[in-house]
Amino acid sequence: MNRWLWCVVLGCVLLWAAPAQAQETADFLGAEGAPTNIAKTLTKNMRKAIGKRKQFKLLPQNPMDISMARLTLGCIGDTPDCMNKIGTMRQARWLFHIRIFPAGSRVRALFRQIDSQTGKNVKEVVHLFKKNQAKSAHTELANKLFGDAPAPTVAKADDTAKKAADAEAAKKAADAEAAKKAAADTDAIKKTADAEAAKKAAEAEAAKKAADAEAAKKAAAAEAAKKAADAEAAKKAADAEAAKKAADAEAEKKKKLALAKAATQKEPKVPLVQDPRFWAWIAVGVAVVSVAGVIGFGVDASNKQSDVSQKLQASQTTPINYKKDIQPIEDSGRTSAIMANVFIGIAAAAAITGGVLFIIKRPTPAAEATPATSQRPQTHPTFVQGGTSLLHVAH
């Protein structure tokens, strides 16, 4: 009795001292295929079977199924690249997946363990079962994949051989179905991509044609506008050239008439003393001389005023005689200021007189007078002291 007790204690110590087995993260992607109800049953039961394995830490069920994961990641079928992307997305070291295929009255299930780092199958097993055995099929699949002892069965040798043959046939059918489906999926995706590419190419070609047509239309409009502008410019240039030729012809005609008239008669001249412009220039000269006088006397008056200011400032330190030192300078400056004002008046009168004389029309020469114009009064300027008066004399 004591020996058995010591054996039990020793076994407990060994079990307690044994290192815990490391768990690796695993994710069950579910059962995929038809019939759908069997796929759901296998998914539910197999999650429980994998969760009981101590070597795996099963991740919670992801709301995104494997089909949605493929669509999101843009991968096709069960290729290693697609499995690697799914494992990376779900952060799992191992992936488990079941694909089921209908086989007459039975169902063939392909259970795979996938290395998420490479995306390749590490192990796969096949189990053929009847449709009404879906609830217990997960046990056989788990036993085959994880190497557990199969459930005790009492079967005859021929039944075992038959089951093995059925399993092999089911496996071949499943492989053929998987290959067919993968090829169909690849072909469908390729056709869809080709159709999309063809559609985009057609749209691009249509857009290019529309752009080319629009560019051609704008180029034609621009060319038409340019031609119209060139025609308008040519017309204006022709009109301008015609007008210039007409003006040149008219000027040439007038020139010839003037030369002919000058050749036939000698132009009479007006006496210089009767020309208002002669006296106007004299008035301008008087105005210029007066302005010079204004400037000269104005400068002298300003200088005398400066001298008086300086002497008054100097008188603050040195006594001076007003009548002797300041009054003569003031008298001289006052005289210069008066003369500057006088010259201002003379300059203004001369400027006004010159302006009036420049405005007065020159008299008509006696030789050109006609009987009709001889009865009209003629105006001659008469100059008097301090201004100009107009004297009307009839000839």
C-alpha positions in Angstrom: 0.0 0.0 0.0 2.8 2.4 0.9 4.6 1.5 -2.3 1.5 2.5 -4.4 1.3 5.7 -2.4 4.9 6.6 -3.1 4.3 5.9 -6.8 1.4 8.3 -6.9 3.3 11.1 -5.1 6.3 10.6 -7.4 4.1 10.8 -10.5 2.5 14.0 -9.3 5.9 15.5 -8.7 7.1 14.5 -12.2 3.9 16.0 -13.8 4.3 19.2 -11.8 8.0 19.5 -12.7 7.5 18.8 -16.4 7.7 21.9 -18.6 4.5 23.1 -20.0 4.2 22.5 -23.7 4.5 25.7 -25.8 1.3 26.7 -27.6 1.3 28.1 -31.1 -1.3 30.5 -32.4 -3.7 28.8 -34.8 -6.8 30.0 -36.7 -9.5 27.9 -38.1 -10.7 29.3 -41.5 -13.9 27.2 -41.4 -15.4 24.6 -43.7 -16.0 25.7 -47.3 -18.1 24.1 -50.0 -21.5 22.4 -50.4 -23.9 21.4 -48.9 -23.9 24.6 -46.8 -25.6 23.0 -43.8 -22.9 20.4 -43.5 -20.2 23.1 -43.9 -21.7 25.0 -41.0 -21.9 21.9 -38.8 -18.3 20.9 -39.5 -17.1 24.5 -38.8 -18.9 24.6 -35.4 -17.7 21.1 -34.3 -14.2 21.4 -35.6 -13.5 24.6 -33.8 -14.3 22.7 -30.5 -12.0 19.8 -31.6 -9.1 22.1 -32.4 -9.6 24.2 -29.3 -9.1 21.1 -27.1 -5.6 20.6 -28.6 -3.0 21.8 -26.0 -0.4 22.5 -28.6 -2.5 25.2 -30.3 -3.9 28.5 -29.1 -7.0 28.9 -31.2 -7.9 32.5 -32.1 -11.5 33.7 -31.7 -13.7 33.3 -34.8 -13.2 36.1 -37.2 -16.4 37.7 -38.5 -14.8 37.9 -42.0 -15.1 34.5 -43.7 -12.4 33.2 -46.0 -14.2 34.3 -49.2 -14.4 37.9 -47.9 -10.7 37.6 -46.9 -9.7 36.6 -50.4 -11.8 39.4 -51.9 -10.2 41.9 -49.5 -6.7 40.7 -50.1 -7.1 40.3 -53.9 -6.0 36.7 -54.0 -7.4 33.7 -55.8 -8.2 30.2 -54.5 -6.0 28.3 -52.1 -2.7 29.3 -53.5 0.3 29.5 -51.1 0.5 33.3 -51.7 -3.2 33.7 -50.7 -2.8 31.6 -47.6 0.3 33.5 -46.6 -1.6 36.8 -46.9 -4.6 35.5 -44.9 -2.3 34.1 -42.1 -0.4 37.5 -42.0 -3.7 39.4 -41.8 -5.0 37.2 -38.9 -1.5 36.9 -37.2 -1.7 33.1 -36.9 1.2 30.6 -37.1 -1.0 27.8 -38.3 -4.1 27.8 -40.4 -6.8 25.0 -40.6 -9.2 24.7 -43.4 -11.8 22.2 -44.6 -13.0 22.0 -48.1 -16.1 19.7 -48.8 -17.3 18.3 -52.0 -20.6 16.4 -52.7 -20.0 12.8 -53.8 -23.4 11.3 -54.6 -25.1 10.3 -51.3 -21.9 11.0 -49.5 -19.7 14.0 -48.7 -15.9 14.2 -49.1 -14.1 16.4 -46.7 -10.5 17.6 -47.2 -8.9 18.8 -43.9 -5.6 20.7 -44.2 -3.1 22.1 -41.8 -1.3 25.1 -43.5 1.9 26.9 -42.5 1.0 30.6 -42.7 4.6 31.6 -43.2 4.9 29.7 -46.5 1.3 29.3 -47.3 1.9 25.6 -48.1 0.0 22.5 -46.8 1.9 20.8 -43.9 -0.6 17.9 -43.7 -3.9 17.0 -45.3 -6.4 14.2 -44.7 -9.5 13.1 -46.5 -12.6 11.6 -45.0 -15.7 10.3 -46.8 -18.9 10.2 -44.9 -22.6 10.1 -45.4 -24.6 13.3 -45.2 -26.4 12.1 -42.0 -23.0 11.6 -40.3 -22.0 15.3 -40.4 -22.2 15.7 -36.6 -19.6 13.0 -36.0 -17.4 13.5 -39.0 -15.1 16.1 -37.3 -13.9 13.4 -34.9 -12.6 11.2 -37.7 -11.0 14.2 -39.4 -9.3 15.3 -36.2 -8.0 11.8 -35.5 -6.6 11.5 -39.0 -4.9 14.9 -39.0 -3.5 15.0 -35.4 -2.5 11.3 -35.3 -4.9 10.3 -32.6 -6.1 6.7 -32.3 -9.2 6.1 -34.4 -12.4 5.5 -32.6 -13.0 1.8 -32.0 -15.0 0.2 -34.8 -16.0 -3.3 -35.6 -15.6 -3.7 -39.3 -14.9 -6.5 -41.6 -11.9 -6.6 -43.8 -13.9 -6.0 -47.0 -15.6 -3.0 -45.4 -12.2 -1.6 -44.6 -11.0 -2.1 -48.2 -14.1 -0.7 -49.5 -13.8 2.4 -47.3 -10.1 2.8 -48.4 -11.2 2.5 -52.1 -14.0 5.0 -51.5 -11.7 7.4 -49.8 -9.2 7.2 -52.6 -11.9 7.8 -55.2 -13.3 10.6 -53.2 -9.8 12.1 -52.9 -9.3 11.9 -56.6 -12.7 13.4 -57.3 -12.0 16.2 -54.7 -8.6 16.9 -56.3 -10.2 17.1 -59.8 -13.0 19.3 -58.5 -10.5 21.6 -56.7 -8.4 21.8 -59.8 -11.4 22.4 -62.0 -12.7 25.1 -59.6 -9.3 26.8 -59.4 -9.0 26.8 -63.1 -12.6 28.1 -63.5 -11.9 30.8 -60.9 -8.7 31.8 -62.6 -10.3 31.9 -66.0 -13.3 33.9 -64.7 -11.0 36.4 -63.0 -8.9 36.6 -66.1 -11.9 37.1 -68.3 -13.2 39.8 -65.9 -9.9 41.5 -65.9 -9.7 41.3 -69.7 -13.2 42.7 -70.0 -12.4 45.5 -67.6 -9.2 46.3 -69.5 -11.1 46.2 -72.8 -13.8 48.5 -71.4 -11.2 50.9 -70.1 -9.3 50.8 -73.4 -12.6 51.5 -75.3 -13.4 54.3 -73.0 -9.9 55.8 -73.4 -10.2 55.4 -77.2 -13.6 57.1 -77.2 -12.2 59.9 -74.9 -9.2 60.3 -77.2 -11.5 60.5 -80.3 -13.7 63.0 -78.6 -10.7 65.1 -77.6 -9.3 64.8 -81.2 -12.6 65.9 -82.6 -12.9 68.8 -80.2 -9.3 69.8 -81.0 -10.0 69.6 -84.7 -13.2 71.6 -84.3 -11.3 74.3 -82.4 -8.5 74.3 -84.9 -11.0 74.7 -87.8 -12.7 77.5 -85.9 -9.3 79.2 -85.3 -8.4 78.8 -88.9 -11.7 80.3 -90.1 -11.3 83.2 -87.7 -7.7 83.7 -88.9 -8.8 83.7 -92.5 -11.6 86.2 -91.7 -9.2 88.4 -89.9 -6.7 88.2 -92.7 -9.4 89.0 -95.3 -10.6 92.0 -93.1 -7.0 93.2 -92.8 -6.4 92.8 -96.5 -9.6 94.8 -97.2 -8.6 97.6 -94.8 -5.1 97.7 -96.3 -6.6 97.8 -99.8 -9.0 100.6 -98.7 -6.1 102.5 -97.1 -4.0 102.1 -100.2 -6.8 103.3 -102.4 -7.5 106.3 -100.1 -3.7 107.1 -100.1 -3.6 107.0 -103.8 -6.7 109.2 -104.1 -5.1 111.6 -101.6 -1.8 111.6 -103.5 -3.7 112.2 -106.7 -5.6 115.1 -105.2 -2.5 116.6 -103.7 -0.7 116.3 -107.0 -3.6 117.9 -108.7 -3.6 120.8 -106.3 0.1 121.2 -106.6 -0.1 121.3 -110.4 -2.9 123.9 -110.2 -0.9 126.0 -107.7 2.2 125.8 -109.9 0.1 126.8 -113.0 -1.5 129.7 -111.1 1.9 130.9 -109.8 3.3 130.7 -113.3 0.5 132.8 -114.8 0.5 135.6 -112.1 2.9 137.1 -109.8 1.8 137.2 -106.2 1.5 140.8 -104.9 3.1 141.6 -101.6 1.8 143.7 -98.7 4.1 146.6 -97.5 5.9 145.6 -94.3 4.6 148.6 -92.4 1.0 147.5 -93.1 1.6 143.9 -91.9 0.4 143.5 -88.3 2.9 140.7 -87.7 5.8 143.0 -88.2 4.6 145.2 -85.3 3.7 142.1 -83.3 7.3 140.9 -83.4 8.4 144.4 -82.3 6.0 144.2 -79.4 7.4 140.8 -78.5 10.9 142.3 -78.5 9.8 145.1 -76.2 8.2 142.6 -73.9 11.4 140.5 -73.8 13.5 143.6 -73.0 11.0 144.7 -70.3 11.2 141.2 -68.7 15.0 141.6 -68.6 14.6 145.0 -66.9 12.2 143.4 -64.5 14.7 140.7 -63.6 17.6 143.2 -63.3 15.8 145.8 -61.2 14.1 143.0 -59.1 17.5 141.4 -58.3 19.0 144.7 -57.4 16.1 145.6 -55.1 16.4 142.2 -53.4 20.2 142.7 -53.0 19.6 146.2 -51.5 17.1 144.7 -49.0 19.6 142.0 -48.0 22.3 144.7 -47.4 19.9 146.7 -45.2 19.1 143.6 -43.2 22.8 142.8 -42.7 23.6 146.4 -41.6 20.7 146.3 -39.1 22.0 143.1 -37.6 25.5 144.5 -37.4 24.1 147.6 -35.6 23.4 145.5 -32.6 27.1 145.3 -31.9 28.5 148.4 -33.8 26.7 151.8 -33.8 25.9 153.1 -37.3 24.4 156.3 -38.8 20.9 155.6 -40.4 21.0 158.6 -42.8 24.5 157.9 -43.9 24.7 154.1 -43.9 21.1 152.8 -44.4 18.9 155.4 -46.0 20.9 155.6 -49.3 20.7 151.9 -49.7 16.9 151.9 -49.0 16.4 154.7 -51.5 18.3 152.9 -54.2 16.4 149.6 -53.5 13.0 151.5 -53.6 14.0 153.0 -56.9 14.9 149.6 -58.3 11.6 148.1 -57.1 9.6 151.0 -58.7 11.5 150.4 -62.0 10.9 146.7 -61.8 7.1 147.4 -61.5 7.2 149.8 -64.4 8.9 147.2 -66.6 6.3 144.7 -65.5 3.6 147.0 -66.8 5.5 147.6 -70.1 6.1 143.9 -70.6 2.4 143.1 -70.0 1.3 145.8 -72.4 3.7 144.7 -75.0 2.8 141.0 -74.6 -1.0 141.9 -74.9 -0.3 144.1 -77.9 1.8 141.4 -79.6 -0.9 138.8 -79.0 -3.6 141.0 -80.5 -1.5 141.8 -83.6 -0.8 138.1 -84.2 -4.6 137.5 -84.2 -5.4 140.3 -86.6 -5.8 139.0 -90.2 -3.2 140.2 -92.7 -4.6 142.7 -95.3 -5.4 141.5 -98.9 -2.9 142.7 -101.5 -4.3 145.4 -103.8 -3.6 143.4 -106.9 -5.9 140.5 -105.8 -8.8 142.8 -104.9 -11.9 142.2 -106.9 -14.8 144.6 -107.6 -16.9 142.6 -105.1 -14.3 142.8 -102.4 -13.3 146.5 -103.2 -16.6 147.7 -101.6 -15.9 145.8 -98.4 -14.3 147.7 -95.5 -10.7 146.9 -94.8 -9.2 147.0 -91.3 -5.7 148.4 -90.7 -4.1 148.8 -87.3 -3.1 152.3 -86.1 -0.6 152.5 -83.3 -0.9 155.1 -80.6 1.0 155.6 -77.5 0.0 153.1 -74.7 -1.9 150.7 -77.0 -3.4 149.8 -80.3 -6.6 151.1 -81.9 -8.3 149.6 -85.0 -9.1 152.1 -87.8 -11.7 151.0 -90.4 -11.0 152.4 -93.9 -13.1 151.6 -96.9 -11.4 151.2 -100.3 
